[in-house]
């Protein structure tokens, strides 16, 4: 599993106990002695107002062909979670190098990094 890959995984609910199987974007390689990955939340529920750190992924667009998603999906970079490798079920695809550069730029914006 590598950064830039999209997987189905059990992503924790915010503010309550539980998790839901959903697509996530891997942001890191395996970390720690018990393998974990930093991931970003993805949803098919598109709010009326997007955040500056959101990325709309439309699998019908040429730059998103290899992502493995079936419908328009929103990558929400402000919703991050560290997931144990056992919570990551299967690989769907990966983002393009152009999209990955956009993700890096938006993460810098989010974290106020140069």
C-alpha positions in Angstrom: 0.0 0.0 0.0 1.4 3.4 -1.1 0.5 7.1 -0.8 -1.9 8.1 -3.5 -3.8 4.9 -3.5 -7.6 4.8 -2.9 -8.8 1.9 -0.8 -12.0 0.8 0.9 -11.5 1.0 4.6 -13.4 1.3 7.9 -13.2 5.0 8.6 -14.2 6.1 12.1 -17.3 8.3 12.7 -16.6 11.8 14.0 -17.9 12.5 17.5 -19.4 9.0 18.1 -18.4 5.4 18.3 -18.3 3.3 15.2 -16.9 3.3 11.6 -18.2 2.9 8.1 -16.8 1.2 5.1 -15.9 3.9 2.6 -13.2 5.0 0.2 -10.1 6.6 1.7 -7.0 8.1 0.2 -3.7 6.9 1.7 -1.5 9.8 2.5 1.5 7.9 3.9 3.4 4.7 3.7 3.0 2.2 6.6 3.9 3.9 9.9 5.0 2.4 13.2 5.7 -1.1 14.4 2.0 -1.9 14.2 1.3 -0.9 10.6 -0.9 2.2 10.3 -1.6 4.7 7.5 -2.7 8.3 7.6 -5.8 8.5 5.4 -8.2 11.2 4.1 -12.0 10.9 4.1 -13.9 10.5 0.8 -17.7 10.9 0.4 -20.3 10.9 -2.4 -22.3 13.5 -0.5 -21.4 16.8 -2.0 -22.2 19.8 0.1 -23.3 23.1 -1.5 -20.1 24.9 -0.4 -16.7 23.3 -0.9 -13.7 24.1 1.3 -10.5 25.3 -0.2 -8.9 21.9 0.8 -11.6 19.8 -0.9 -11.0 18.0 -4.2 -13.9 16.9 -6.3 -13.1 13.7 -8.2 -15.2 12.8 -11.2 -14.2 9.4 -12.5 -15.5 10.3 -16.0 -12.8 13.0 -16.3 -9.6 11.8 -17.9 -7.4 12.8 -15.0 -9.4 10.5 -12.7 -9.8 7.4 -14.9 -7.5 5.2 -12.7 -9.0 6.2 -9.4 -11.4 3.2 -9.3 -14.4 5.2 -8.1 -17.8 4.7 -9.7 -19.3 8.1 -8.9 -18.4 11.7 -8.3 -16.6 11.7 -4.9 -15.4 14.5 -2.7 -11.9 14.1 -1.1 -12.0 16.1 2.2 -8.4 16.7 3.3 -9.4 18.2 6.6 -10.9 14.9 7.7 -7.9 12.7 8.5 -7.6 9.4 10.4 -4.8 7.0 11.2 -6.1 3.5 10.3 -4.6 0.1 11.2 -3.8 -1.9 8.1 -6.4 -4.4 9.2 -9.1 -1.8 8.7 -8.1 -1.3 5.1 -10.0 -3.8 3.0 -9.1 -3.5 -0.7 -7.5 -1.3 -3.3 -9.7 0.6 -5.7 -7.1 2.5 -7.7 -4.9 5.5 -7.4 -4.9 9.2 -8.1 -2.8 10.6 -11.0 0.5 12.4 -10.4 -1.2 15.7 -11.3 -3.9 15.1 -8.7 -1.3 14.1 -6.1 0.5 17.4 -6.6 -2.8 19.2 -6.1 -3.3 17.1 -2.9 0.1 18.1 -1.6 -0.6 21.8 -2.3 -3.9 21.6 -0.5 -2.4 19.8 2.5 0.3 22.5 2.8 -2.6 25.1 2.8 -4.5 23.1 5.4 -1.4 22.8 7.7 -0.1 26.3 7.0 3.2 24.9 5.6 5.4 26.7 3.0 
